[in-house]
């Protein structure tokens, strides 16, 4: 135990400036036995702290670690369990009860005694020692070696907490004294008893000397006592003097207290003065408006640049004074109230002056701009508002000030600006569109012919009645096309390409003039009225377009401003009010262009689509983007109407019963439309609309070509189908329209099929009897008669064969072919130039039939020696001669 105690003192308590006084080996009661040590310690520094420390052996090695410590003052009860019988169990009551079992009763008793002594010496605290023997609580017993385990000694002996171990090392002086004493006695080492006796005699001599010295010092003690009495008398006198001094100082103390209180009041007054000065400086610095600013607000010149700058600076200073964050209580000061009233009056006065001046500027702008309308009305250009915008932008900061200080006047200025500018722009835009309409139609008289009345250029009449064609079938479509038109209307195919190009340029110039005008005005509104153009919107206001189902448009309210949810909405509403005439005027211009030529809708669709795409790239929710998108709806509807009208015209075609059909008018018109559309829609954004229109038109052409062919009486059906589908195939091959590849192949197939059908049908007539004879032969073979036995049939014997062949000598055959050529020439039209193609096909078909007849003769009449009276070479010569003669 001693070794453990030394180790614990060295490793755990010495580093913490503590001394170990008692130790007991314990384990917790009722649990798995895990030994630990409870140690009673005191600190080496004052004030002394007494602790009970639990030390446990580490699981990872042989060293000990400090686990928990309790202050002895927190100990309330020590329960030894049994004061009579030996019982190693005991309880310590700190914040809770800890139950322990000591390794021996002696260790437990020693530890409890140490706790009692430490409490008596340092704490004097009432600790209840229960079931503890009274002997342990009186004096710490001298523990013999028999009462403790072998090799262990108690750390607290004789009740002194500062007792040390049995062995103490001598210091250097003690060692030196012992050595000197041992050197003086020779027998100190050889005879210890003799040395001890000598030491005993010397000690007795010293004791006697001490007694004599004490007796001799009695006289000196008496003298010392007298001196002490005199010293006490002196002390009494000093105390009397100190009392008198204290009374004198008491009055001084009262005076000093009064001085201290007076100093405190002075300090408090100075502090209050400093704070008051700070408040006054704050109010003066933040609520004092310079006289120059007041004069500028009251009398400043709002027409000159210098005056505007002075007014702007004064307005900003006024706004800063009005927006200063007053501290609590400032608003109750009369001076502050007067100053705030002055600010309010200055704000109201300057706001009225500014609003009145800007209203006058708006009115003056309308008058000044009107003088330039005559000049711009001659040319197709819109007046430039940049100088007006530049002059007004000088007031932008003042408008921002007005917006933040007097929103009512700001809103009134906004409405006045919209009223004045909307009337100005309406005059300019209507005159501009009037010039555009005149340039489109050529003269004012011609414009009246198209339904233009007055300066507004409104259109009368119905576009649905335009371009109706009364198509008649004829042998030569080109020479008689004028007879196919309704005389009260214009045909798109008869308009000069130059007129369409001129319309395209005028329409493009109109859009090019409107676009910068709207963008400049929108930019000015944003800057002048301090409205943000690029805010996050809950939803976009762009056009929604469905290419399959048409376009979904949104109508604008051109009346008063509607409630807006953001500044961007306010910009849009202002633009709608200012430019409320743009959309109607554009629609009127589009209607005029469509009335002049329905094919103009192609130009307008491409141009309008491009401008809408450009505007949406800049700002998809802007007024320009939305307005052009709405107009694009009208253009797309006109385009669709143009396609529908062409299909309806196809269905309404009436052919003549007395003349050959030739190339149908709507087939030629499709060629014209496709050629025009390909040149217009090259690299256009809305190619998909044209492809859908192509699909509808080509289907209508196919259906109505077949319908006219079935109704044709003068011209054979196959000829009508062959010529028109050949024309369609040639058109599609030339234009290379990718979306109509399938229709091109279909047209070629129909052309080929009907060419073959017409050739076969026509060739049945020149050798009619011969055809009938061999058809009968083939019928007998089909019935099961062997080919070599056909000649034994009465109706088909060799004599009948020779009889039929004699009816078609070479001269007769040539005559029949010549008649066939003439008939084919009458059937075919000149535009397609298919006569030689058809004649060559007939030649090939005739030769094929000839070879077929020769084969039947060789198989069914073998060895008969019967042959045709003309050869293949004769056929070639006949055909060539007939073609050259015509």
Helices and strands as residue ranges (DSSP letters): H 2-8, I 9-13, G 14-16, E 18-28, E 36-43, E 50-57, E 64-71, G 72-74, E 77-79, E 89-93, E 97-102, H 105-118, I 119-123, E 128-130, H 134-138, G 145-147, H 172-184, H 187-190, H 192-216, H 218-287, H 291-299, H 305-322, G 330-332, H 334-370, H 373-378, H 386-392, G 393-395, H 396-405, H 407-441, H 444-449, G 463-465, G 481-484, G 492-494, H 497-528, E 544-546, E 550-552, H 567-578, H 580-596, H 600-618, H 623-651, H 665-680, H 687-711, H 717-735, G 738-740, H 741-763, H 768-782, G 787-792, G 794-796, H 798-806, H 810-827, H 835-860, H 872-885
